[in-house]
Amino acid sequence: MTGAPIAVLPAAFSPANYEFAEPQTYGKATWQALFDGSQSLVGDILVGPRTFFVAALQALLPIPVVEAPHIVDVRRPPL
């Protein structure tokens, strides 16, 4: 995660239906994100107090993100 961020977005994360009424249940990593999706792509990593990656972007639907508490660096040897 080197380099400058592409954008800084205000965002909110809810376990379901943007109710913000209860915490996420144990063992469930999916969240619904509320932010401007026009500035992001599927697979983007959102870094803040917690780390999430964007799982899908569909017009007029909630943005599903997956919490990623551990990030790994995957490399391949040159062919």
Contacts in CASP RR format, 6 or more apart in sequence:
PFRMAT RR
TARGET T0000
AUTHOR 0000-0000-0000
METHOD contacts of the structure
MODEL  1
MTGAPIAVLPAAFSPANYEFAEPQTYGKATWQALFDGSQSLVGDILVGPR
TFFVAALQALLPIPVVEAPHIVDVRRPPL
1 45 0 8 1.000
1 47 0 8 1.000
1 71 0 8 1.000
5 47 0 8 1.000
6 39 0 8 1.000
6 44 0 8 1.000
7 39 0 8 1.000
7 40 0 8 1.000
9 35 0 8 1.000
9 36 0 8 1.000
9 39 0 8 1.000
9 40 0 8 1.000
9 46 0 8 1.000
10 35 0 8 1.000
11 33 0 8 1.000
11 34 0 8 1.000
11 35 0 8 1.000
11 46 0 8 1.000
12 18 0 8 1.000
12 20 0 8 1.000
12 33 0 8 1.000
12 34 0 8 1.000
12 35 0 8 1.000
13 31 0 8 1.000
13 32 0 8 1.000
13 33 0 8 1.000
13 34 0 8 1.000
13 50 0 8 1.000
13 52 0 8 1.000
13 65 0 8 1.000
14 20 0 8 1.000
14 31 0 8 1.000
14 32 0 8 1.000
14 34 0 8 1.000
15 22 0 8 1.000
15 23 0 8 1.000
15 24 0 8 1.000
15 25 0 8 1.000
15 28 0 8 1.000
15 31 0 8 1.000
15 32 0 8 1.000
16 32 0 8 1.000
17 32 0 8 1.000
18 32 0 8 1.000
18 34 0 8 1.000
18 62 0 8 1.000
24 31 0 8 1.000
24 67 0 8 1.000
29 66 0 8 1.000
29 67 0 8 1.000
29 68 0 8 1.000
30 55 0 8 1.000
30 64 0 8 1.000
30 65 0 8 1.000
30 66 0 8 1.000
30 67 0 8 1.000
31 52 0 8 1.000
31 64 0 8 1.000
31 65 0 8 1.000
31 66 0 8 1.000
31 67 0 8 1.000
32 62 0 8 1.000
32 63 0 8 1.000
32 64 0 8 1.000
32 65 0 8 1.000
33 46 0 8 1.000
33 52 0 8 1.000
33 54 0 8 1.000
33 62 0 8 1.000
33 63 0 8 1.000
33 64 0 8 1.000
33 65 0 8 1.000
34 62 0 8 1.000
34 63 0 8 1.000
35 63 0 8 1.000
37 57 0 8 1.000
37 63 0 8 1.000
40 46 0 8 1.000
40 54 0 8 1.000
40 57 0 8 1.000
41 54 0 8 1.000
41 57 0 8 1.000
42 54 0 8 1.000
42 55 0 8 1.000
42 56 0 8 1.000
42 57 0 8 1.000
43 53 0 8 1.000
43 54 0 8 1.000
43 55 0 8 1.000
44 53 0 8 1.000
44 54 0 8 1.000
45 51 0 8 1.000
45 52 0 8 1.000
45 53 0 8 1.000
45 54 0 8 1.000
45 68 0 8 1.000
45 71 0 8 1.000
46 52 0 8 1.000
46 53 0 8 1.000
46 54 0 8 1.000
46 65 0 8 1.000
50 67 0 8 1.000
50 69 0 8 1.000
51 67 0 8 1.000
51 68 0 8 1.000
51 69 0 8 1.000
51 71 0 8 1.000
52 65 0 8 1.000
52 66 0 8 1.000
52 67 0 8 1.000
52 68 0 8 1.000
53 65 0 8 1.000
53 66 0 8 1.000
53 68 0 8 1.000
54 63 0 8 1.000
54 64 0 8 1.000
54 65 0 8 1.000
55 64 0 8 1.000
55 65 0 8 1.000
55 66 0 8 1.000
56 63 0 8 1.000
56 64 0 8 1.000
57 63 0 8 1.000
END
